[in-house]
Amino acid sequence: MAHIKVDKAHNNSITELHFGIWLNYWSQTIDELFKGDYAQNAKRRARKMGTFIYLKILSFFLI
């Protein structure tokens, strides 16, 4: 709900581009600081989380 409130406060302007930018920053930071399976898992989970949150925001307004 926090992400839906932020999106609403910004005229429903959050797009997949914003999540892509966040994911790129996240991945770059992980790559700079960590290596191995834990790093790959953190990036994989972030991709899933970003997709899930974006779809939740989108579905909230499609109902």
mmJSON file of the N, C-alpha and C atoms, coordinates in Angstrom:
{"data_MODEL":{"atom_site":{
"group_PDB":["ATOM","ATOM","ATOM","ATOM","ATOM","ATOM","ATOM","ATOM","ATOM","ATOM","ATOM","ATOM","ATOM","ATOM","ATOM","ATOM","ATOM","ATOM","ATOM","ATOM","ATOM","ATOM","ATOM","ATOM","ATOM","ATOM","ATOM","ATOM","ATOM","ATOM","ATOM","ATOM","ATOM","ATOM","ATOM","ATOM","ATOM","ATOM","ATOM","ATOM","ATOM","ATOM","ATOM","ATOM","ATOM","ATOM","ATOM","ATOM","ATOM","ATOM","ATOM","ATOM","ATOM","ATOM","ATOM","ATOM","ATOM","ATOM","ATOM","ATOM","ATOM","ATOM","ATOM","ATOM","ATOM","ATOM","ATOM","ATOM","ATOM","ATOM","ATOM","ATOM","ATOM","ATOM","ATOM","ATOM","ATOM","ATOM","ATOM","ATOM","ATOM","ATOM","ATOM","ATOM","ATOM","ATOM","ATOM","ATOM","ATOM","ATOM","ATOM","ATOM","ATOM","ATOM","ATOM","ATOM","ATOM","ATOM","ATOM","ATOM","ATOM","ATOM","ATOM","ATOM","ATOM","ATOM","ATOM","ATOM","ATOM","ATOM","ATOM","ATOM","ATOM","ATOM","ATOM","ATOM","ATOM","ATOM","ATOM","ATOM","ATOM","ATOM","ATOM","ATOM","ATOM","ATOM","ATOM","ATOM","ATOM","ATOM","ATOM","ATOM","ATOM","ATOM","ATOM","ATOM","ATOM","ATOM","ATOM","ATOM","ATOM","ATOM","ATOM","ATOM","ATOM","ATOM","ATOM","ATOM","ATOM","ATOM","ATOM","ATOM","ATOM","ATOM","ATOM","ATOM","ATOM","ATOM","ATOM","ATOM","ATOM","ATOM","ATOM","ATOM","ATOM","ATOM","ATOM","ATOM","ATOM","ATOM","ATOM","ATOM","ATOM","ATOM","ATOM","ATOM","ATOM","ATOM","ATOM","ATOM","ATOM","ATOM","ATOM","ATOM","ATOM","ATOM","ATOM","ATOM","ATOM"],
"id":[1,2,3,4,5,6,7,8,9,10,11,12,13,14,15,16,17,18,19,20,21,22,23,24,25,26,27,28,29,30,31,32,33,34,35,36,37,38,39,40,41,42,43,44,45,46,47,48,49,50,51,52,53,54,55,56,57,58,59,60,61,62,63,64,65,66,67,68,69,70,71,72,73,74,75,76,77,78,79,80,81,82,83,84,85,86,87,88,89,90,91,92,93,94,95,96,97,98,99,100,101,102,103,104,105,106,107,108,109,110,111,112,113,114,115,116,117,118,119,120,121,122,123,124,125,126,127,128,129,130,131,132,133,134,135,136,137,138,139,140,141,142,143,144,145,146,147,148,149,150,151,152,153,154,155,156,157,158,159,160,161,162,163,164,165,166,167,168,169,170,171,172,173,174,175,176,177,178,179,180,181,182,183,184,185,186,187,188,189],
"type_symbol":["N","C","C","N","C","C","N","C","C","N","C","C","N","C","C","N","C","C","N","C","C","N","C","C","N","C","C","N","C","C","N","C","C","N","C","C","N","C","C","N","C","C","N","C","C","N","C","C","N","C","C","N","C","C","N","C","C","N","C","C","N","C","C","N","C","C","N","C","C","N","C","C","N","C","C","N","C","C","N","C","C","N","C","C","N","C","C","N","C","C","N","C","C","N","C","C","N","C","C","N","C","C","N","C","C","N","C","C","N","C","C","N","C","C","N","C","C","N","C","C","N","C","C","N","C","C","N","C","C","N","C","C","N","C","C","N","C","C","N","C","C","N","C","C","N","C","C","N","C","C","N","C","C","N","C","C","N","C","C","N","C","C","N","C","C","N","C","C","N","C","C","N","C","C","N","C","C","N","C","C","N","C","C","N","C","C","N","C","C"],
"label_atom_id":["N","CA","C","N","CA","C","N","CA","C","N","CA","C","N","CA","C","N","CA","C","N","CA","C","N","CA","C","N","CA","C","N","CA","C","N","CA","C","N","CA","C","N","CA","C","N","CA","C","N","CA","C","N","CA","C","N","CA","C","N","CA","C","N","CA","C","N","CA","C","N","CA","C","N","CA","C","N","CA","C","N","CA","C","N","CA","C","N","CA","C","N","CA","C","N","CA","C","N","CA","C","N","CA","C","N","CA","C","N","CA","C","N","CA","C","N","CA","C","N","CA","C","N","CA","C","N","CA","C","N","CA","C","N","CA","C","N","CA","C","N","CA","C","N","CA","C","N","CA","C","N","CA","C","N","CA","C","N","CA","C","N","CA","C","N","CA","C","N","CA","C","N","CA","C","N","CA","C","N","CA","C","N","CA","C","N","CA","C","N","CA","C","N","CA","C","N","CA","C","N","CA","C","N","CA","C","N","CA","C","N","CA","C","N","CA","C","N","CA","C"],
"label_alt_id":[null,null,null,null,null,null,null,null,null,null,null,null,null,null,null,null,null,null,null,null,null,null,null,null,null,null,null,null,null,null,null,null,null,null,null,null,null,null,null,null,null,null,null,null,null,null,null,null,null,null,null,null,null,null,null,null,null,null,null,null,null,null,null,null,null,null,null,null,null,null,null,null,null,null,null,null,null,null,null,null,null,null,null,null,null,null,null,null,null,null,null,null,null,null,null,null,null,null,null,null,null,null,null,null,null,null,null,null,null,null,null,null,null,null,null,null,null,null,null,null,null,null,null,null,null,null,null,null,null,null,null,null,null,null,null,null,null,null,null,null,null,null,null,null,null,null,null,null,null,null,null,null,null,null,null,null,null,null,null,null,null,null,null,null,null,null,null,null,null,null,null,null,null,null,null,null,null,null,null,null,null,null,null,null,null,null,null,null,null],
"label_comp_id":["MET","MET","MET","ALA","ALA","ALA","HIS","HIS","HIS","ILE","ILE","ILE","LYS","LYS","LYS","VAL","VAL","VAL","ASP","ASP","ASP","LYS","LYS","LYS","ALA","ALA","ALA","HIS","HIS","HIS","ASN","ASN","ASN","ASN","ASN","ASN","SER","SER","SER","ILE","ILE","ILE","THR","THR","THR","GLU","GLU","GLU","LEU","LEU","LEU","HIS","HIS","HIS","PHE","PHE","PHE","GLY","GLY","GLY","ILE","ILE","ILE","TRP","TRP","TRP","LEU","LEU","LEU","ASN","ASN","ASN","TYR","TYR","TYR","TRP","TRP","TRP","SER","SER","SER","GLN","GLN","GLN","THR","THR","THR","ILE","ILE","ILE","ASP","ASP","ASP","GLU","GLU","GLU","LEU","LEU","LEU","PHE","PHE","PHE","LYS","LYS","LYS","GLY","GLY","GLY","ASP","ASP","ASP","TYR","TYR","TYR","ALA","ALA","ALA","GLN","GLN","GLN","ASN","ASN","ASN","ALA","ALA","ALA","LYS","LYS","LYS","ARG","ARG","ARG","ARG","ARG","ARG","ALA","ALA","ALA","ARG","ARG","ARG","LYS","LYS","LYS","MET","MET","MET","GLY","GLY","GLY","THR","THR","THR","PHE","PHE","PHE","ILE","ILE","ILE","TYR","TYR","TYR","LEU","LEU","LEU","LYS","LYS","LYS","ILE","ILE","ILE","LEU","LEU","LEU","SER","SER","SER","PHE","PHE","PHE","PHE","PHE","PHE","LEU","LEU","LEU","ILE","ILE","ILE"],
"label_asym_id":["A","A","A","A","A","A","A","A","A","A","A","A","A","A","A","A","A","A","A","A","A","A","A","A","A","A","A","A","A","A","A","A","A","A","A","A","A","A","A","A","A","A","A","A","A","A","A","A","A","A","A","A","A","A","A","A","A","A","A","A","A","A","A","A","A","A","A","A","A","A","A","A","A","A","A","A","A","A","A","A","A","A","A","A","A","A","A","A","A","A","A","A","A","A","A","A","A","A","A","A","A","A","A","A","A","A","A","A","A","A","A","A","A","A","A","A","A","A","A","A","A","A","A","A","A","A","A","A","A","A","A","A","A","A","A","A","A","A","A","A","A","A","A","A","A","A","A","A","A","A","A","A","A","A","A","A","A","A","A","A","A","A","A","A","A","A","A","A","A","A","A","A","A","A","A","A","A","A","A","A","A","A","A","A","A","A","A","A","A"],
"label_entity_id":["1","1","1","1","1","1","1","1","1","1","1","1","1","1","1","1","1","1","1","1","1","1","1","1","1","1","1","1","1","1","1","1","1","1","1","1","1","1","1","1","1","1","1","1","1","1","1","1","1","1","1","1","1","1","1","1","1","1","1","1","1","1","1","1","1","1","1","1","1","1","1","1","1","1","1","1","1","1","1","1","1","1","1","1","1","1","1","1","1","1","1","1","1","1","1","1","1","1","1","1","1","1","1","1","1","1","1","1","1","1","1","1","1","1","1","1","1","1","1","1","1","1","1","1","1","1","1","1","1","1","1","1","1","1","1","1","1","1","1","1","1","1","1","1","1","1","1","1","1","1","1","1","1","1","1","1","1","1","1","1","1","1","1","1","1","1","1","1","1","1","1","1","1","1","1","1","1","1","1","1","1","1","1","1","1","1","1","1","1"],
"label_seq_id":[1,1,1,2,2,2,3,3,3,4,4,4,5,5,5,6,6,6,7,7,7,8,8,8,9,9,9,10,10,10,11,11,11,12,12,12,13,13,13,14,14,14,15,15,15,16,16,16,17,17,17,18,18,18,19,19,19,20,20,20,21,21,21,22,22,22,23,23,23,24,24,24,25,25,25,26,26,26,27,27,27,28,28,28,29,29,29,30,30,30,31,31,31,32,32,32,33,33,33,34,34,34,35,35,35,36,36,36,37,37,37,38,38,38,39,39,39,40,40,40,41,41,41,42,42,42,43,43,43,44,44,44,45,45,45,46,46,46,47,47,47,48,48,48,49,49,49,50,50,50,51,51,51,52,52,52,53,53,53,54,54,54,55,55,55,56,56,56,57,57,57,58,58,58,59,59,59,60,60,60,61,61,61,62,62,62,63,63,63],
"pdbx_PDB_ins_code":[null,null,null,null,null,null,null,null,null,null,null,null,null,null,null,null,null,null,null,null,null,null,null,null,null,null,null,null,null,null,null,null,null,null,null,null,null,null,null,null,null,null,null,null,null,null,null,null,null,null,null,null,null,null,null,null,null,null,null,null,null,null,null,null,null,null,null,null,null,null,null,null,null,null,null,null,null,null,null,null,null,null,null,null,null,null,null,null,null,null,null,null,null,null,null,null,null,null,null,null,null,null,null,null,null,null,null,null,null,null,null,null,null,null,null,null,null,null,null,null,null,null,null,null,null,null,null,null,null,null,null,null,null,null,null,null,null,null,null,null,null,null,null,null,null,null,null,null,null,null,null,null,null,null,null,null,null,null,null,null,null,null,null,null,null,null,null,null,null,null,null,null,null,null,null,null,null,null,null,null,null,null,null,null,null,null,null,null,null],
"Cartn_x":[0.819,0.0,0.862,2.043,2.893,3.25,3.544,3.905,2.705,1.532,0.308,0.04,0.242,0.042,1.023,2.269,3.274,2.898,2.509,2.109,0.922,-0.062,-1.245,-0.852,0.061,0.518,1.252,1.723,2.433,1.629,0.312,-0.608,-0.485,-0.282,-0.196,0.837,1.996,3.018,4.175,4.131,5.194,5.042,6.142,6.107,7.153,7.148,8.159,9.564,9.685,10.983,11.569,10.748,11.219,11.739,11.035,11.488,12.771,12.9,14.126,15.324,15.124,16.2,16.605,15.612,15.899,16.665,16.224,16.881,18.321,18.564,19.934,20.831,20.341,21.127,21.392,20.366,20.505,21.565,21.453,22.386,23.823,23.986,25.328,25.932,25.117,25.6,25.969,25.119,25.411,26.716,26.878,28.09,29.348,29.221,30.38,30.769,29.792,30.039,30.081,29.478,29.335,29.626,29.886,30.126,29.473,29.328,28.879,27.382,26.984,25.579,24.673,25.145,24.307,24.038,25.025,24.85,23.858,23.997,23.073,21.657,21.536,20.226,19.593,20.375,19.856,19.339,20.045,19.609,18.363,18.319,17.152,15.903,16.076,14.937,14.471,15.397,15.03,14.216,14.607,13.831,12.4,12.268,10.94,10.13,10.778,10.1,9.638,10.509,10.135,8.972,9.004,7.901,6.612,6.676,5.498,4.887,5.718,5.21,4.6,5.269,4.735,3.388,3.293,2.032,0.935,1.282,0.289,-0.216,0.688,0.273,-0.642,-0.237,-1.014,-2.384,-2.425,-3.711,-4.638,-4.091,-4.919,-5.776,-5.225,-5.948,-6.768,-6.588,-7.357,-8.661,-8.753,-9.938,-11.069],
"Cartn_y":[-1.203,0.0,1.266,1.202,2.39,2.85,1.907,2.264,2.804,2.276,2.765,4.198,4.493,5.857,6.835,6.425,7.292,7.532,6.483,6.626,7.567,7.412,8.284,9.736,9.951,11.301,11.958,11.137,11.649,11.427,11.554,11.467,10.165,9.069,7.734,7.698,8.261,8.393,7.404,6.513,5.52,4.51,4.26,3.33,2.242,1.295,0.239,0.819,1.98,2.646,2.974,3.447,3.77,2.524,1.426,0.185,-0.315,-0.098,-0.475,0.319,1.601,2.454,1.98,1.734,1.242,-0.073,-0.982,-2.278,-2.144,-1.236,-1.002,-0.49,0.47,0.969,-0.148,-0.916,-2.025,-3.009,-3.416,-4.401,-3.878,-2.613,-2.023,-2.023,-1.68,-1.643,-3.047,-4.014,-5.4,-5.854,-5.57,-5.99,-5.337,-4.096,-3.394,-3.944,-4.443,-4.808,-6.306,-7.104,-8.528,-9.375,-10.658,-11.616,-12.939,-13.793,-15.149,-15.338,-16.471,-16.87,-15.903,-15.37,-14.434,-13.162,-12.701,-11.507,-11.784,-12.92,-13.273,-13.444,-14.035,-14.213,-12.866,-11.942,-10.61,-9.905,-10.022,-9.379,-10.074,-11.387,-12.139,-11.783,-11.718,-11.376,-9.937,-9.039,-7.646,-7.558,-8.33,-8.34,-8.808,-9.876,-10.398,-9.386,-8.766,-7.798,-6.591,-6.072,-4.925,-5.245,-6.417,-6.833,-6.951,-7.595,-7.788,-6.447,-5.542,-4.242,-3.459,-3.45,-2.721,-3.313,-4.621,-5.252,-4.97,-4.898,-4.552,-3.122,-2.202,-0.814,-0.774,-1.443,-1.45,-2.091,-3.212,-3.918,-3.115,-2.339,-1.525,-0.549,-0.035,0.953,0.325,-0.944,-1.622,-2.215,-2.279,-2.868,-1.88],
"Cartn_z":[0.0,0.0,0.0,0.593,0.629,-0.782,-1.668,-3.035,-3.799,-3.52,-4.16,-3.715,-2.437,-1.932,-2.579,-2.709,-3.345,-4.805,-5.496,-6.896,-7.019,-6.152,-6.178,-5.914,-4.984,-4.659,-5.83,-6.759,-7.933,-9.207,-9.084,-10.222,-10.999,-10.269,-10.885,-12.003,-11.721,-12.764,-12.636,-11.65,-11.529,-12.657,-13.362,-14.489,-14.293,-15.213,-15.167,-15.322,-15.954,-16.085,-14.707,-13.791,-12.448,-11.735,-11.9,-11.283,-11.948,-13.24,-13.947,-13.453,-13.242,-12.717,-11.325,-10.474,-9.123,-9.188,-10.059,-10.163,-10.656,-11.587,-12.06,-10.938,-10.159,-9.025,-8.014,-7.728,-6.783,-7.267,-8.532,-9.079,-9.099,-9.46,-9.466,-8.061,-7.084,-5.7,-5.222,-5.511,-5.127,-5.772,-7.076,-7.784,-7.221,-6.741,-6.169,-4.8,-4.055,-2.664,-2.384,-3.256,-2.959,-4.19,-3.942,-5.018,-4.649,-5.638,-5.371,-5.362,-4.795,-4.809,-4.063,-2.933,-2.177,-2.983,-3.701,-4.537,-5.659,-6.31,-7.393,-6.863,-5.684,-5.076,-4.728,-4.214,-3.881,-5.127,-6.231,-7.481,-8.037,-7.952,-8.437,-7.619,-6.316,-5.45,-5.683,-5.96,-6.243,-7.528,-8.545,-9.796,-9.54,-8.762,-8.439,-7.638,-6.653,-5.81,-6.627,-7.478,-8.309,-9.219,-9.823,-10.699,-9.907,-8.754,-7.92,-7.496,-7.021,-6.553,-7.712,-8.859,-9.999,-10.436,-10.489,-10.881,-9.869,-8.6,-7.58,-7.77,-8.043,-8.297,-9.505,-10.565,-11.804,-11.578,-10.907,-10.702,-9.806,-8.893,-7.991,-8.798,-9.882,-10.676,-11.795,-12.043,-13.074,-12.525,-11.213,-10.585,-10.574],
"occupancy":[1.0,1.0,1.0,1.0,1.0,1.0,1.0,1.0,1.0,1.0,1.0,1.0,1.0,1.0,1.0,1.0,1.0,1.0,1.0,1.0,1.0,1.0,1.0,1.0,1.0,1.0,1.0,1.0,1.0,1.0,1.0,1.0,1.0,1.0,1.0,1.0,1.0,1.0,1.0,1.0,1.0,1.0,1.0,1.0,1.0,1.0,1.0,1.0,1.0,1.0,1.0,1.0,1.0,1.0,1.0,1.0,1.0,1.0,1.0,1.0,1.0,1.0,1.0,1.0,1.0,1.0,1.0,1.0,1.0,1.0,1.0,1.0,1.0,1.0,1.0,1.0,1.0,1.0,1.0,1.0,1.0,1.0,1.0,1.0,1.0,1.0,1.0,1.0,1.0,1.0,1.0,1.0,1.0,1.0,1.0,1.0,1.0,1.0,1.0,1.0,1.0,1.0,1.0,1.0,1.0,1.0,1.0,1.0,1.0,1.0,1.0,1.0,1.0,1.0,1.0,1.0,1.0,1.0,1.0,1.0,1.0,1.0,1.0,1.0,1.0,1.0,1.0,1.0,1.0,1.0,1.0,1.0,1.0,1.0,1.0,1.0,1.0,1.0,1.0,1.0,1.0,1.0,1.0,1.0,1.0,1.0,1.0,1.0,1.0,1.0,1.0,1.0,1.0,1.0,1.0,1.0,1.0,1.0,1.0,1.0,1.0,1.0,1.0,1.0,1.0,1.0,1.0,1.0,1.0,1.0,1.0,1.0,1.0,1.0,1.0,1.0,1.0,1.0,1.0,1.0,1.0,1.0,1.0,1.0,1.0,1.0,1.0,1.0,1.0],
"B_iso_or_equiv":[0.0,0.0,0.0,0.0,0.0,0.0,0.0,0.0,0.0,0.0,0.0,0.0,0.0,0.0,0.0,0.0,0.0,0.0,0.0,0.0,0.0,0.0,0.0,0.0,0.0,0.0,0.0,0.0,0.0,0.0,0.0,0.0,0.0,0.0,0.0,0.0,0.0,0.0,0.0,0.0,0.0,0.0,0.0,0.0,0.0,0.0,0.0,0.0,0.0,0.0,0.0,0.0,0.0,0.0,0.0,0.0,0.0,0.0,0.0,0.0,0.0,0.0,0.0,0.0,0.0,0.0,0.0,0.0,0.0,0.0,0.0,0.0,0.0,0.0,0.0,0.0,0.0,0.0,0.0,0.0,0.0,0.0,0.0,0.0,0.0,0.0,0.0,0.0,0.0,0.0,0.0,0.0,0.0,0.0,0.0,0.0,0.0,0.0,0.0,0.0,0.0,0.0,0.0,0.0,0.0,0.0,0.0,0.0,0.0,0.0,0.0,0.0,0.0,0.0,0.0,0.0,0.0,0.0,0.0,0.0,0.0,0.0,0.0,0.0,0.0,0.0,0.0,0.0,0.0,0.0,0.0,0.0,0.0,0.0,0.0,0.0,0.0,0.0,0.0,0.0,0.0,0.0,0.0,0.0,0.0,0.0,0.0,0.0,0.0,0.0,0.0,0.0,0.0,0.0,0.0,0.0,0.0,0.0,0.0,0.0,0.0,0.0,0.0,0.0,0.0,0.0,0.0,0.0,0.0,0.0,0.0,0.0,0.0,0.0,0.0,0.0,0.0,0.0,0.0,0.0,0.0,0.0,0.0,0.0,0.0,0.0,0.0,0.0,0.0],
"pdbx_formal_charge":[null,null,null,null,null,null,null,null,null,null,null,null,null,null,null,null,null,null,null,null,null,null,null,null,null,null,null,null,null,null,null,null,null,null,null,null,null,null,null,null,null,null,null,null,null,null,null,null,null,null,null,null,null,null,null,null,null,null,null,null,null,null,null,null,null,null,null,null,null,null,null,null,null,null,null,null,null,null,null,null,null,null,null,null,null,null,null,null,null,null,null,null,null,null,null,null,null,null,null,null,null,null,null,null,null,null,null,null,null,null,null,null,null,null,null,null,null,null,null,null,null,null,null,null,null,null,null,null,null,null,null,null,null,null,null,null,null,null,null,null,null,null,null,null,null,null,null,null,null,null,null,null,null,null,null,null,null,null,null,null,null,null,null,null,null,null,null,null,null,null,null,null,null,null,null,null,null,null,null,null,null,null,null,null,null,null,null,null,null],
"auth_seq_id":[1,1,1,2,2,2,3,3,3,4,4,4,5,5,5,6,6,6,7,7,7,8,8,8,9,9,9,10,10,10,11,11,11,12,12,12,13,13,13,14,14,14,15,15,15,16,16,16,17,17,17,18,18,18,19,19,19,20,20,20,21,21,21,22,22,22,23,23,23,24,24,24,25,25,25,26,26,26,27,27,27,28,28,28,29,29,29,30,30,30,31,31,31,32,32,32,33,33,33,34,34,34,35,35,35,36,36,36,37,37,37,38,38,38,39,39,39,40,40,40,41,41,41,42,42,42,43,43,43,44,44,44,45,45,45,46,46,46,47,47,47,48,48,48,49,49,49,50,50,50,51,51,51,52,52,52,53,53,53,54,54,54,55,55,55,56,56,56,57,57,57,58,58,58,59,59,59,60,60,60,61,61,61,62,62,62,63,63,63],
"auth_comp_id":["MET","MET","MET","ALA","ALA","ALA","HIS","HIS","HIS","ILE","ILE","ILE","LYS","LYS","LYS","VAL","VAL","VAL","ASP","ASP","ASP","LYS","LYS","LYS","ALA","ALA","ALA","HIS","HIS","HIS","ASN","ASN","ASN","ASN","ASN","ASN","SER","SER","SER","ILE","ILE","ILE","THR","THR","THR","GLU","GLU","GLU","LEU","LEU","LEU","HIS","HIS","HIS","PHE","PHE","PHE","GLY","GLY","GLY","ILE","ILE","ILE","TRP","TRP","TRP","LEU","LEU","LEU","ASN","ASN","ASN","TYR","TYR","TYR","TRP","TRP","TRP","SER","SER","SER","GLN","GLN","GLN","THR","THR","THR","ILE","ILE","ILE","ASP","ASP","ASP","GLU","GLU","GLU","LEU","LEU","LEU","PHE","PHE","PHE","LYS","LYS","LYS","GLY","GLY","GLY","ASP","ASP","ASP","TYR","TYR","TYR","ALA","ALA","ALA","GLN","GLN","GLN","ASN","ASN","ASN","ALA","ALA","ALA","LYS","LYS","LYS","ARG","ARG","ARG","ARG","ARG","ARG","ALA","ALA","ALA","ARG","ARG","ARG","LYS","LYS","LYS","MET","MET","MET","GLY","GLY","GLY","THR","THR","THR","PHE","PHE","PHE","ILE","ILE","ILE","TYR","TYR","TYR","LEU","LEU","LEU","LYS","LYS","LYS","ILE","ILE","ILE","LEU","LEU","LEU","SER","SER","SER","PHE","PHE","PHE","PHE","PHE","PHE","LEU","LEU","LEU","ILE","ILE","ILE"],
"auth_asym_id":["A","A","A","A","A","A","A","A","A","A","A","A","A","A","A","A","A","A","A","A","A","A","A","A","A","A","A","A","A","A","A","A","A","A","A","A","A","A","A","A","A","A","A","A","A","A","A","A","A","A","A","A","A","A","A","A","A","A","A","A","A","A","A","A","A","A","A","A","A","A","A","A","A","A","A","A","A","A","A","A","A","A","A","A","A","A","A","A","A","A","A","A","A","A","A","A","A","A","A","A","A","A","A","A","A","A","A","A","A","A","A","A","A","A","A","A","A","A","A","A","A","A","A","A","A","A","A","A","A","A","A","A","A","A","A","A","A","A","A","A","A","A","A","A","A","A","A","A","A","A","A","A","A","A","A","A","A","A","A","A","A","A","A","A","A","A","A","A","A","A","A","A","A","A","A","A","A","A","A","A","A","A","A","A","A","A","A","A","A"],
"auth_atom_id":["N","CA","C","N","CA","C","N","CA","C","N","CA","C","N","CA","C","N","CA","C","N","CA","C","N","CA","C","N","CA","C","N","CA","C","N","CA","C","N","CA","C","N","CA","C","N","CA","C","N","CA","C","N","CA","C","N","CA","C","N","CA","C","N","CA","C","N","CA","C","N","CA","C","N","CA","C","N","CA","C","N","CA","C","N","CA","C","N","CA","C","N","CA","C","N","CA","C","N","CA","C","N","CA","C","N","CA","C","N","CA","C","N","CA","C","N","CA","C","N","CA","C","N","CA","C","N","CA","C","N","CA","C","N","CA","C","N","CA","C","N","CA","C","N","CA","C","N","CA","C","N","CA","C","N","CA","C","N","CA","C","N","CA","C","N","CA","C","N","CA","C","N","CA","C","N","CA","C","N","CA","C","N","CA","C","N","CA","C","N","CA","C","N","CA","C","N","CA","C","N","CA","C","N","CA","C","N","CA","C","N","CA","C","N","CA","C","N","CA","C"],
"pdbx_PDB_model_num":[1,1,1,1,1,1,1,1,1,1,1,1,1,1,1,1,1,1,1,1,1,1,1,1,1,1,1,1,1,1,1,1,1,1,1,1,1,1,1,1,1,1,1,1,1,1,1,1,1,1,1,1,1,1,1,1,1,1,1,1,1,1,1,1,1,1,1,1,1,1,1,1,1,1,1,1,1,1,1,1,1,1,1,1,1,1,1,1,1,1,1,1,1,1,1,1,1,1,1,1,1,1,1,1,1,1,1,1,1,1,1,1,1,1,1,1,1,1,1,1,1,1,1,1,1,1,1,1,1,1,1,1,1,1,1,1,1,1,1,1,1,1,1,1,1,1,1,1,1,1,1,1,1,1,1,1,1,1,1,1,1,1,1,1,1,1,1,1,1,1,1,1,1,1,1,1,1,1,1,1,1,1,1,1,1,1,1,1,1]
}}}
